[in-house]
Amino acid sequence: MSNAILSQEEIDALLDSMGKGEVDLDTDAPPAAETQSYDITSPNPNQKEEFDALKEVNEKFIRRLKNTFEGLLQTSLKIELASNSIIPFADIMQAHPYPSGFGTFSMEPLNGKGLVIFEPRLFFMLIECMAGGIGQPPKKVHDFTAVETGIMRRLFTSILADLEKAWQVIQATHMNLAKVESNPEFLHIADKADRILVKQYKFHINTTSAAMHLCFPYHMLGAIRNELSAHHLQPNNMKQMHTEQLKQQLHLTAVTVTAELGKSPQTVRHILHLKKDDVITLDQGPQDLVKVSVGSVPKFQAIAGVAKGNRAVHISEVIQ
């Protein structure tokens, strides 16, 4: 303990140094805050709420995609959105080495090209199911043959058809497959540093699973950024809700339907002199078609007859 106590000479020297300002008394000062660089010329990639409207697109896309692939594979499967991220284009390319299934596509009227990616595991699972198997991927991945590339092109085309229909909730687009490739070195839809919106879809087939990715360059969606936001989505949902309510009300609206057996032009004098057992001759016979009107608008041609003891007409054609 005696070694821990300062002598009187040491105490005097310390006090003298403190008086001269040679000792820093601010020992509890917080460390300097770390700084982080920020590029003010680039869009904010973390504002995922800008793409809230794509949630509805995803729901419709997954439902359509599931029906399409169950029809192709003749087996049940599960598809789910596994992740949603915005990363540099270089990162997505590094994550999918050669050989992988790449399909670039256009989205008219938007500028630029999107990208759909099959992991090799997923593609060979699909091939195996289409051949009657249970979807087991191969132990060793090989480059795609010409036949396999043709099958991949057909699969990409079907996927884009489903995606195009799902996108109708935001904007009408025409999606066209531009190129099928297995080597990422030959893909140039964006610069390495450009931000890419990446959606990963997991396919679960029997006991195995693998992923497909949809990639949209950030600048490609920039032209419709307002339409993709939650602020735009709410009015659209309200409009759609009112439209559905109007359709339901129209379906329950009562209308008058009349079947015209024939006509007979008469004068007022003739009508005033009609008496019992008089016969009025119509301009149509029992074999002629009967005109059926909804309200006052002719809509159908029909054949007059009897059904279950009731007078009836059988619709034979629709009047255009």
Contacts in CASP RR format, 6 or more apart in sequence:
PFRMAT RR
TARGET T0000
AUTHOR 0000-0000-0000
METHOD contacts of the structure
MODEL  1
MSNAILSQEEIDALLDSMGKGEVDLDTDAPPAAETQSYDITSPNPNQKEE
FDALKEVNEKFIRRLKNTFEGLLQTSLKIELASNSIIPFADIMQAHPYPS
GFGTFSMEPLNGKGLVIFEPRLFFMLIECMAGGIGQPPKKVHDFTAVETG
IMRRLFTSILADLEKAWQVIQATHMNLAKVESNPEFLHIADKADRILVKQ
YKFHINTTSAAMHLCFPYHMLGAIRNELSAHHLQPNNMKQMHTEQLKQQL
HLTAVTVTAELGKSPQTVRHILHLKKDDVITLDQGPQDLVKVSVGSVPKF
QAIAGVAKGNRAVHISEVIQ
6 14 0 8 1.000
14 23 0 8 1.000
17 23 0 8 1.000
18 25 0 8 1.000
42 195 0 8 1.000
43 195 0 8 1.000
43 218 0 8 1.000
45 86 0 8 1.000
45 195 0 8 1.000
45 218 0 8 1.000
46 86 0 8 1.000
48 84 0 8 1.000
48 86 0 8 1.000
49 229 0 8 1.000
49 230 0 8 1.000
50 225 0 8 1.000
50 228 0 8 1.000
50 229 0 8 1.000
51 197 0 8 1.000
51 221 0 8 1.000
51 228 0 8 1.000
51 229 0 8 1.000
52 228 0 8 1.000
52 229 0 8 1.000
52 230 0 8 1.000
52 233 0 8 1.000
53 169 0 8 1.000
53 170 0 8 1.000
53 227 0 8 1.000
53 228 0 8 1.000
53 229 0 8 1.000
53 230 0 8 1.000
53 232 0 8 1.000
53 233 0 8 1.000
53 236 0 8 1.000
54 170 0 8 1.000
54 199 0 8 1.000
54 228 0 8 1.000
56 169 0 8 1.000
56 170 0 8 1.000
56 233 0 8 1.000
57 166 0 8 1.000
57 167 0 8 1.000
57 169 0 8 1.000
57 170 0 8 1.000
58 81 0 8 1.000
58 166 0 8 1.000
58 199 0 8 1.000
60 165 0 8 1.000
60 166 0 8 1.000
60 169 0 8 1.000
61 162 0 8 1.000
61 163 0 8 1.000
61 166 0 8 1.000
62 79 0 8 1.000
62 80 0 8 1.000
62 81 0 8 1.000
62 201 0 8 1.000
64 162 0 8 1.000
64 165 0 8 1.000
64 166 0 8 1.000
65 79 0 8 1.000
65 159 0 8 1.000
65 162 0 8 1.000
65 201 0 8 1.000
66 77 0 8 1.000
66 78 0 8 1.000
66 79 0 8 1.000
68 158 0 8 1.000
68 159 0 8 1.000
68 162 0 8 1.000
69 77 0 8 1.000
69 79 0 8 1.000
69 126 0 8 1.000
69 203 0 8 1.000
70 76 0 8 1.000
70 77 0 8 1.000
72 126 0 8 1.000
72 130 0 8 1.000
72 155 0 8 1.000
72 158 0 8 1.000
73 126 0 8 1.000
73 129 0 8 1.000
73 130 0 8 1.000
73 205 0 8 1.000
74 129 0 8 1.000
74 132 0 8 1.000
75 129 0 8 1.000
75 134 0 8 1.000
75 205 0 8 1.000
75 206 0 8 1.000
77 203 0 8 1.000
77 204 0 8 1.000
77 205 0 8 1.000
78 203 0 8 1.000
78 204 0 8 1.000
79 201 0 8 1.000
79 202 0 8 1.000
79 203 0 8 1.000
79 204 0 8 1.000
80 201 0 8 1.000
80 202 0 8 1.000
80 204 0 8 1.000
81 199 0 8 1.000
81 200 0 8 1.000
81 201 0 8 1.000
81 202 0 8 1.000
82 200 0 8 1.000
82 201 0 8 1.000
82 202 0 8 1.000
82 211 0 8 1.000
83 198 0 8 1.000
83 199 0 8 1.000
83 200 0 8 1.000
84 197 0 8 1.000
84 198 0 8 1.000
84 199 0 8 1.000
84 200 0 8 1.000
85 197 0 8 1.000
85 198 0 8 1.000
85 200 0 8 1.000
86 195 0 8 1.000
86 196 0 8 1.000
86 197 0 8 1.000
86 198 0 8 1.000
86 218 0 8 1.000
87 195 0 8 1.000
87 196 0 8 1.000
87 198 0 8 1.000
88 192 0 8 1.000
88 193 0 8 1.000
88 194 0 8 1.000
88 195 0 8 1.000
88 196 0 8 1.000
89 189 0 8 1.000
89 190 0 8 1.000
89 191 0 8 1.000
89 192 0 8 1.000
89 193 0 8 1.000
89 194 0 8 1.000
89 195 0 8 1.000
89 196 0 8 1.000
89 217 0 8 1.000
90 192 0 8 1.000
90 193 0 8 1.000
92 115 0 8 1.000
92 117 0 8 1.000
92 196 0 8 1.000
92 198 0 8 1.000
92 213 0 8 1.000
92 215 0 8 1.000
93 184 0 8 1.000
93 187 0 8 1.000
93 192 0 8 1.000
96 102 0 8 1.000
96 117 0 8 1.000
96 119 0 8 1.000
96 184 0 8 1.000
96 213 0 8 1.000
97 184 0 8 1.000
98 143 0 8 1.000
98 182 0 8 1.000
98 183 0 8 1.000
98 184 0 8 1.000
98 185 0 8 1.000
99 120 0 8 1.000
99 141 0 8 1.000
99 142 0 8 1.000
99 143 0 8 1.000
99 144 0 8 1.000
99 182 0 8 1.000
99 183 0 8 1.000
100 117 0 8 1.000
100 118 0 8 1.000
100 119 0 8 1.000
100 120 0 8 1.000
100 182 0 8 1.000
100 184 0 8 1.000
101 117 0 8 1.000
101 118 0 8 1.000
101 120 0 8 1.000
101 123 0 8 1.000
101 144 0 8 1.000
101 152 0 8 1.000
101 180 0 8 1.000
101 181 0 8 1.000
101 182 0 8 1.000
102 115 0 8 1.000
102 116 0 8 1.000
102 117 0 8 1.000
102 118 0 8 1.000
102 179 0 8 1.000
102 180 0 8 1.000
102 181 0 8 1.000
102 182 0 8 1.000
102 184 0 8 1.000
102 187 0 8 1.000
103 115 0 8 1.000
103 116 0 8 1.000
103 117 0 8 1.000
103 156 0 8 1.000
103 177 0 8 1.000
103 178 0 8 1.000
103 179 0 8 1.000
103 180 0 8 1.000
103 181 0 8 1.000
104 113 0 8 1.000
104 114 0 8 1.000
104 115 0 8 1.000
104 177 0 8 1.000
104 178 0 8 1.000
104 179 0 8 1.000
104 181 0 8 1.000
104 187 0 8 1.000
104 189 0 8 1.000
105 113 0 8 1.000
105 114 0 8 1.000
105 115 0 8 1.000
105 116 0 8 1.000
105 156 0 8 1.000
105 160 0 8 1.000
105 175 0 8 1.000
105 176 0 8 1.000
105 177 0 8 1.000
105 178 0 8 1.000
106 112 0 8 1.000
106 113 0 8 1.000
106 114 0 8 1.000
106 174 0 8 1.000
106 175 0 8 1.000
106 176 0 8 1.000
106 178 0 8 1.000
107 113 0 8 1.000
107 114 0 8 1.000
107 167 0 8 1.000
107 173 0 8 1.000
107 174 0 8 1.000
107 175 0 8 1.000
107 220 0 8 1.000
108 173 0 8 1.000
108 174 0 8 1.000
108 175 0 8 1.000
108 176 0 8 1.000
109 173 0 8 1.000
110 173 0 8 1.000
110 220 0 8 1.000
110 221 0 8 1.000
110 223 0 8 1.000
110 224 0 8 1.000
111 219 0 8 1.000
111 220 0 8 1.000
111 223 0 8 1.000
112 189 0 8 1.000
112 217 0 8 1.000
112 219 0 8 1.000
112 220 0 8 1.000
113 178 0 8 1.000
113 189 0 8 1.000
113 217 0 8 1.000
113 220 0 8 1.000
114 189 0 8 1.000
114 214 0 8 1.000
114 215 0 8 1.000
114 216 0 8 1.000
114 217 0 8 1.000
114 220 0 8 1.000
115 187 0 8 1.000
115 189 0 8 1.000
115 213 0 8 1.000
115 214 0 8 1.000
115 215 0 8 1.000
116 156 0 8 1.000
116 159 0 8 1.000
116 160 0 8 1.000
116 212 0 8 1.000
116 213 0 8 1.000
116 214 0 8 1.000
116 215 0 8 1.000
117 212 0 8 1.000
117 213 0 8 1.000
117 214 0 8 1.000
117 215 0 8 1.000
118 152 0 8 1.000
118 155 0 8 1.000
118 212 0 8 1.000
119 210 0 8 1.000
119 211 0 8 1.000
119 212 0 8 1.000
120 137 0 8 1.000
120 141 0 8 1.000
121 137 0 8 1.000
121 141 0 8 1.000
121 210 0 8 1.000
122 203 0 8 1.000
122 210 0 8 1.000
122 211 0 8 1.000
122 212 0 8 1.000
123 144 0 8 1.000
123 148 0 8 1.000
123 152 0 8 1.000
123 155 0 8 1.000
124 137 0 8 1.000
124 138 0 8 1.000
124 141 0 8 1.000
125 135 0 8 1.000
125 136 0 8 1.000
125 137 0 8 1.000
125 203 0 8 1.000
125 205 0 8 1.000
125 208 0 8 1.000
125 210 0 8 1.000
126 135 0 8 1.000
126 155 0 8 1.000
126 203 0 8 1.000
127 148 0 8 1.000
127 151 0 8 1.000
128 134 0 8 1.000
128 135 0 8 1.000
128 136 0 8 1.000
128 137 0 8 1.000
129 135 0 8 1.000
129 205 0 8 1.000
130 151 0 8 1.000
134 205 0 8 1.000
134 206 0 8 1.000
135 205 0 8 1.000
135 206 0 8 1.000
135 208 0 8 1.000
136 208 0 8 1.000
137 208 0 8 1.000
137 210 0 8 1.000
143 182 0 8 1.000
144 152 0 8 1.000
144 182 0 8 1.000
149 180 0 8 1.000
149 182 0 8 1.000
150 180 0 8 1.000
152 180 0 8 1.000
153 177 0 8 1.000
153 180 0 8 1.000
156 177 0 8 1.000
156 180 0 8 1.000
157 177 0 8 1.000
159 212 0 8 1.000
160 175 0 8 1.000
160 176 0 8 1.000
160 177 0 8 1.000
161 175 0 8 1.000
163 175 0 8 1.000
163 214 0 8 1.000
164 173 0 8 1.000
164 174 0 8 1.000
164 175 0 8 1.000
167 173 0 8 1.000
167 175 0 8 1.000
169 236 0 8 1.000
170 224 0 8 1.000
170 227 0 8 1.000
170 228 0 8 1.000
171 224 0 8 1.000
171 227 0 8 1.000
181 187 0 8 1.000
189 215 0 8 1.000
189 217 0 8 1.000
190 196 0 8 1.000
190 217 0 8 1.000
190 219 0 8 1.000
194 217 0 8 1.000
194 218 0 8 1.000
194 219 0 8 1.000
195 217 0 8 1.000
195 218 0 8 1.000
196 215 0 8 1.000
196 216 0 8 1.000
196 217 0 8 1.000
196 218 0 8 1.000
197 215 0 8 1.000
197 216 0 8 1.000
197 217 0 8 1.000
197 218 0 8 1.000
197 221 0 8 1.000
198 213 0 8 1.000
198 214 0 8 1.000
198 215 0 8 1.000
199 213 0 8 1.000
199 214 0 8 1.000
199 215 0 8 1.000
200 211 0 8 1.000
200 212 0 8 1.000
200 213 0 8 1.000
201 211 0 8 1.000
201 212 0 8 1.000
201 213 0 8 1.000
201 214 0 8 1.000
202 209 0 8 1.000
202 210 0 8 1.000
202 211 0 8 1.000
203 209 0 8 1.000
203 210 0 8 1.000
203 211 0 8 1.000
203 212 0 8 1.000
221 228 0 8 1.000
226 232 0 8 1.000
255 294 0 8 1.000
255 295 0 8 1.000
256 294 0 8 1.000
256 295 0 8 1.000
257 292 0 8 1.000
257 293 0 8 1.000
257 294 0 8 1.000
257 295 0 8 1.000
258 292 0 8 1.000
258 293 0 8 1.000
258 295 0 8 1.000
259 290 0 8 1.000
259 291 0 8 1.000
259 292 0 8 1.000
259 302 0 8 1.000
259 304 0 8 1.000
259 313 0 8 1.000
260 290 0 8 1.000
260 291 0 8 1.000
260 292 0 8 1.000
260 293 0 8 1.000
261 282 0 8 1.000
261 284 0 8 1.000
261 290 0 8 1.000
261 304 0 8 1.000
262 282 0 8 1.000
262 283 0 8 1.000
262 284 0 8 1.000
262 290 0 8 1.000
263 282 0 8 1.000
263 283 0 8 1.000
263 284 0 8 1.000
264 280 0 8 1.000
264 281 0 8 1.000
264 282 0 8 1.000
264 283 0 8 1.000
266 280 0 8 1.000
274 280 0 8 1.000
284 290 0 8 1.000
286 304 0 8 1.000
289 301 0 8 1.000
289 302 0 8 1.000
289 303 0 8 1.000
289 316 0 8 1.000
290 301 0 8 1.000
290 302 0 8 1.000
290 303 0 8 1.000
290 304 0 8 1.000
290 313 0 8 1.000
291 298 0 8 1.000
291 300 0 8 1.000
291 301 0 8 1.000
291 302 0 8 1.000
292 298 0 8 1.000
292 299 0 8 1.000
292 300 0 8 1.000
292 301 0 8 1.000
292 302 0 8 1.000
292 313 0 8 1.000
292 315 0 8 1.000
293 299 0 8 1.000
298 319 0 8 1.000
299 318 0 8 1.000
299 319 0 8 1.000
300 315 0 8 1.000
300 316 0 8 1.000
300 317 0 8 1.000
300 318 0 8 1.000
300 319 0 8 1.000
301 315 0 8 1.000
301 316 0 8 1.000
301 317 0 8 1.000
301 318 0 8 1.000
301 319 0 8 1.000
302 313 0 8 1.000
302 314 0 8 1.000
302 315 0 8 1.000
302 316 0 8 1.000
303 313 0 8 1.000
303 314 0 8 1.000
303 316 0 8 1.000
304 311 0 8 1.000
304 312 0 8 1.000
304 313 0 8 1.000
305 311 0 8 1.000
305 312 0 8 1.000
305 313 0 8 1.000
305 314 0 8 1.000
306 312 0 8 1.000
307 314 0 8 1.000
END
